[in-house]
């Protein structure tokens, strides 16, 4: 029988494993055939992959929360307390906490790990006095979007952004 799932802050020695986990978790979204991409599209995907892998810069400005079972990391998320911002997501309104790059190892999906990471992020946001939790996602990430909607998140198009002409990164909020 598998051990208990532990949700905890990542340690410095975890960051290489977190980086690899996120690349693995997001790989399905970065698989358009390279030959089918324009140079600009290819550069965009390559930049996105580098950003996902760079857990070290996010660790300096957010809390990297991990899910671990039997000594193996199964998921992670970056939690930003009110007033902390990420250069990709930009600034959320005053009093908002946010999350970024929730990822679960492909072989651990369907076990509720993403939901446990979200529960911990929401717990921290409330403890930090946040009025609202914000996040960005895309239509490609349908499983994550469904989870956010089940948790009560609502769309807030005013905080969307467009990294490419035909691509929208959608904003969601949950009032705490």
Order of alpha helices (4+ residues) and beta strands (2+ residues): beta-alpha-alpha-alpha-beta-beta-beta-alpha-beta-alpha-beta-beta-beta
